[in-house]
Amino acid sequence: MTDIIRTDLVLSQSAFCHVINVPIEQVDTDKWLFSLAEAEYQRCVPPAALSRRT
């Protein structure tokens, strides 16, 4: 039996875009991401990434 590696499949894909009226210098995505409540964070990431949160 030989292993077949499928490269044409996508495990997960998601995108969202929203325009906000603030200077880019005021956008702090790190602060936002790390201030999410645990349940909110879990809704935003694929299951495989949940074990990597520090």
N, C-alpha and C positions, 0 to 999 in steps of 0.2 A: 504494500500500500504506500502510495506517495502522498505527501502533503501538498495541498493546493492552497496557495496564498491568493486571496481575492483582493485586488487593489481597486476595484470598481465600486465598492460599497462604502457608504457613509454611515458611521455609527450614530452621529448626532450633528445637527446643524441648526443654528438659531441666530437670529439677528433682530435688532430693534433700533430704530433711529428716532430721535426727537431733538428738535431745535430748541436751544435755550438761549436767552438773550443776556449773556454775561461774558466778560472777557475770559479768554482761555486761561489766564493767570489765576483766576478765581476757581477754576475747576480742579478739584482734588479727588481723583477717582480712588486713590489708595485709601484715603480717609473714609470715603463713602463705603468702599468694599469692606474694610475691616471694622466698620461700625454697624454693619447689618446684624440684626438679630439672627440667631442660629437657624430658626425656621425659615426666615426670609432668604438666607444664604443657600439653604438646602434646595429651595425652589428654583434658584438661579443657576445651579451647576449640575452637570451630569453626575450620576451616581459614582462613577469611578474617581472623580475628583474629591469627593467628600472625605476620603481618608487622608488626603494630602493637606488639609487645612491646618495651619499652625497658629 
